[in-house]
Amino acid sequence: MRRIWERYTYVVTHSEPDGQFIGKCLEFPHVYGNGHSMTDALEATAEMVASIVVSGTQPLPAPFGFKP
């Protein structure tokens, strides 16, 4: 069984001026991570989302791919 943060939608883009990759979670628009590679940015973002989920400090949005 996948953990809920693995079901969220992530996007990684490249910032040319910064020379960094930026990861975003669409269900948590205020959360992003960066890194020197696409993988680093994705992992940083997923770790931030996981910490939010585990902390239980805010209501969790349903993953966009979830179909009841």
N, C-alpha and C positions, 0 to 999 in steps of 0.2 A: 504494500500500500504506500502510495506516495504521500509525503508530507504536504500540507496545504500550500506552503510557499513554493513548492516545485510545480504547482498547477497554475500559478500566476503567469501573466504575459510579460515577457522581458524584451526590450529592444536595446541594441547596442549601436551607437553611431561614433563617428570619428570627428574630433575637433581639430581641424587643421592648425589654427593659431596656437593651440596648446600642445599639439602633438600627442594628445591623449585620446583614449577611447572612453566614451561615456555610456554607462548602462542605466536604463530607466525601467521601472516597473509600472505598467499602465494602470494597474489597480491602485497603486499608491503613488500618485503623481508628484508628491513632494519628496520621494525617495530616489536617490541616484547614487551611483558609485563610479569611480574612474580607475583607469589602469593603463599600463603601457601596451597591453594586448586586449583583444576582444574578450578572451577568457578571463583575464584579470578583472575587467570591468563588470562582466556578468557575475563572477563570483563575489565581488565586493557588494554588488547590488543585492544579490540573493541573501548574503549574510545579513545585510541591514534589514531586509524584509523578514527574515527568520527571527531576528532579535525582537522586532515589533510583535510578531505573532506569538512568540514564547512569553513575552512580557505581559501580554493581556491588557495593555494600557489603553487600547482603543478598539472600537468595533472593527471586525474584519470584513472586508468586502468579499463578495462571492467572486471566484475566478471567472473571467470572461468566458472561458471554455466550458464552464459548468452548465449542464442542462439537467434540470430536475425531472 
